[in-house]
Amino acid sequence: MNSQLLTIFAMVGVAMASDFRVTVGISQITGQVGTGLDPNRIVPSAGDTITFSWLIPSYIQNPQTGTYSVTQGTYDAPCKPMGGGFDSGPKTTGPESAGQAPTMTFQVKDDKPLYFFSSVDDQCKRGMVLGVNSPATGVGSVEAYITAAGGNPNADTTTSGGSAPSAPSSTNTTAPLLPKPTPLFFLHLLLLSNPLTQVLPTHPAKPQNSAAETVVNPQSLLTASALLSTLLSLSPSIQPPALSLSFVF
């Protein structure tokens, strides 16, 4: 009976365990291809697993490959392998769409702080460190670990050769060029809508077939005269046209 209960509890525990995915070869600062582990800090519980993936996410186009390791170390000896600890060895990244890069799994046994880094070249000092259940800041943090190793925790380690897709560029459309309106254009427009002259019969009492004469609309003349004066003051180079008008009352 007891053995059956233990088996059930074990199965429940496995079902409730979580998996934390850490991408190798992604800068945790920029999210692009670079020397880094993304994320560089996780807080799993005992029984959870960590999956280290050398697969570059598909949102990065044409990624440049790189070689990195995931090696377990200690806080007291930063960037140095821990005897008997986890060590993937150098592995090369590849695009996720191709599925040609490896993954490895590590199981967390307790909630004690753990540290992982890349032992390839100086990648650890350049910021390729993962803290597991480590403090977010201060002593014991990833930043303190990198600083103790003589590195810069805030360095941008992005490498060239991969980029996130940019927004589609909009199509440039050029409006047809129109001639710039001149002051005389507006005067001409006003005269068309409100002419200075109107064709009116000289004497309304005459028969409809009587001769018609051209007379000046005084209101339109005053309006046009005021507008012309304003335009001439704004554009002195405009030569006013000679007007010869006769008033018929």
Secondary structure, DSSP 8 states (H G I E B T S, - for coil): -HHHHHHHHHHHHHHH--EEEEEEEE-TTTSSEEEEEESSEE---TT-EEEEE-EE-TTSBS----EE--EEE-SSSTTSB-TT--B---EE-EETTTT-S-EEEEE--SSS-EEEE--STTTTTTT-EEEES--SSSTTSHHHHHHHTT--TT---B-SS-B-------------------HHHHHHHHHHHS-SEEEEES-TTS-TTS-EEEEE-HHHHHHHHHHHHHHHHH-TT------------
